[in-house]
Amino acid sequence: MRTSISAADFFAAKLIFETDPSDLAAERASGTPPLVIDTRNDAAWGQGRIPGAIHLPNAELASRIPEVAPDLDTAIVVYCWGPGCNGSTRAALTLVQLGYTDVRELIGGFEYWAREGLAVVTDDGRTRRDPDPLTAPVG
């Protein structure tokens, strides 16, 4: 099957428009973190989220994003549940259609953030689980 873009262009674009949990964690620790937006519903947000994330469910994203990120050049990372959820893809599309120029999707979503043993906030407080050896090195 032939397409109008090369495989190299496709994979280069993926690296521009996606980030993974460990790269996002490193970027957040670097001192110039992107705005992280959780696009899931209220129940999912209550179960757990990335520390410092802003809760903007997809249904509210377009109307509320200007108050959270008035600058269209704001670096933004969106996420939803995990690989089986396309909520972050919908959110990223909404944001670029609104004119935001630096939007990335967190591949693996909240699931892989938690599975890699990165900090999580729930309605009961901050926690961290042991890394899943299938997703991150242990030890």
Residue, then its C-alpha position, 0 to 999 in steps of 0.5 A: m500500500r502506497t501513501s503520500i508520506s514516507a515511513a520516515d515522515f510518519f514516524a518523525a511526526k509521531l515523535i513530534f506529536e506524542t510523548d510517553p510517560s517517562d519522557l513526560a516525567a523527565e520533561r516535568a522535572s526539567g523546570t519547563p513542564p507542559l500543561v498536562i490535561d486529563t480529558r476523562n470524566d469526573a469518576a475517572w479523575g477521582q480514581g487517579r490522575i497525574p499530579g498537577a494535571i488540569h481536569l478538562p473533560n472533552a465535553e468542556l475542553a473547547s469552552r474552558i481551554p481559553e481560561v486555562a491556556p490563553d496563549l496558543d503557543t502553550a505546550i500542552v500534553v493531553y491524556c485519557w485512560g490508556p491505549g484503548c481510549n481515544g479521548s486524548t486523540r479527540a482532545a488533541l484534535t480539538l486543541v489544534q483546530l482551536g489554533y494551539t500549536d504545541v499539542r502532544e498526546l501521552i501514549g499509554g495514557f494514565e494507565y501506563w503512567a501509573r504502571e511505570g510507577l510514576a506518582v499518582v494523585t487520587d481523591d485520597g491523596r498522593t501515591r505511587r505503585d511499584p513499576d510493572p516489569l512489563t512496562a518499566p525496568v524494575g530495580 
